């Protein structure tokens, strides 16, 4: 099991540690998931997301290698920006991983896969058959800290004004502890905020500086309830083998206007035949949390399955993302089979919770 | 971990307190800590009869679901209605305001076969 450069800091804070994607990471700190969630919606929290991978792609062929390997179009952005994109399965167009690219220099990109997908992403990029590209897994060299919440930038500015000032989906370097770090205006909570990559040797001091600035730590439990309220997909739940970006309602991630890319022809076939299912949000009556795998029914008939579900602290209600038949529309009443109990719910507009 | 001396315990991490021949039931401090933030409690139905070990309810936290098992045989005569809107009482006061059900036991002496505080403490530390 791999551990974060901040592992001993988490343990000193009394974090409950859990295995996640081959890493042992904080699930929650003593205040608990609900309080961490509330702080992120009302103030500022920091998540250690060092388990995300960093694959550095450099060289004169780097842009071309990424254009051919990943679905989104780097032609839409430029140096100093970040982009959400997918690595697709060439056979069926399903999503092997969803990831963020930081375009940090003219021929330099930091590609950030999900923890358990770092190796397949690295291998796919290395196999792009483009000359002049170097692909290196630099995950062990840095910590990544996501500072999120309406007060995230204000509190972070006392640690680094440069890190706090980076715009949404922009990427910029900043100096901390005598070393160069990177800040990106990205996140996974539905709140404003940034994610900072800090070299391992400066990680402990940076973490402590964030805590001293009144930013409280939050774990994977709150990260999941926050991203679910914001209806952001989780690979392994809403995305994965057999699920295309089109199924997930993520057609905007596909760079149809660029040239060929891995998975393109398979995805074109899927587009031509139309979606067999759609991703919908369901709000249930009452607090009972839906869970992944539970059946969705309408008029006594199975019409889909829950991919993620939990209690929404903001709405004080159970919420779920589910793949359902395309005929199931927003406003439709459905029933979830919660271990034999039928729990009524309604298909609602996404996201469940929108930032003010 | 708080394990009050005067209570009896099941190996499924429930506590029972004998009150005038009736038995009040809840989950232990150890159980609430392991579950994390409790967000929903399915309490038993008043009038329901259960044998030892029967599933009589569910406790859901932000991370998992756990079943409630009847620690003694009997009939449910009252449930904690506050849990419907305040399930977090299981976390904040598991032996008090977070009680779950009051049961009329079919055999009051069966409480004696449950674990005492020392035995339960060894179970959780083991």
Interface residues (C-beta under 8 A of the other chain):
Chain A: X16 X27 X28 X32 X33 X34 X221 X224 X225 X286 X287 X288 X289 X291 X310 X311 X318 X339 X341
Chain B: X36 X37 X39 X40 X42 X58 X60 X62 X63 X65 X87 X88 X91
